[in-house]
């Protein structure tokens, strides 16, 4: 398991994590309310991987801790600094750290969309223990499929920004 990246110091400004790819497992997946293509039009999924941990139900979005044995489907996308900063805003890490998620850099096998498997170093947004303390576990590997199967709906169709919504 990779080491967590350092917390943001608001006085120091925003810093990129250095990963060229990001793994998304919840609302940022294709078809999710925060579909990553809404942040970066034309972006294409380069593959899929399985994250290992515990998936939690936080209402209209999931939280994943990287402790546990559950496998969770994640889509892999190329990432640049602008996209990472936008995702940091959604996850409540910037411009202010809301204390809900942290960034983890992992190297995982990725099934490439073009075929074959390759190890890729990528960013994962991990829910902090305090975030999931009272949240029920989700015993499913595909959060989007599980969410839709519950008959749930998101609070709206507008793009949800954590810093603006007071998510949590």
Secondary structure, 3 states (H helix, E strand, C coil): CCCECCCCCCCCCCCCCCCCEEEECCCCCCCCCCCHHHHCCCCCEEEEEEEEEEEEECCCCEEEEEEEEEEEEEEEEECCHHHHHHHHHHCCCCCCCCCCEEEEEEEEEEEECCCCEEEEEEEEEEECHHHHCCCCECCCCCHHHHHHHCCCCCCCCCCCCHHHHCCC
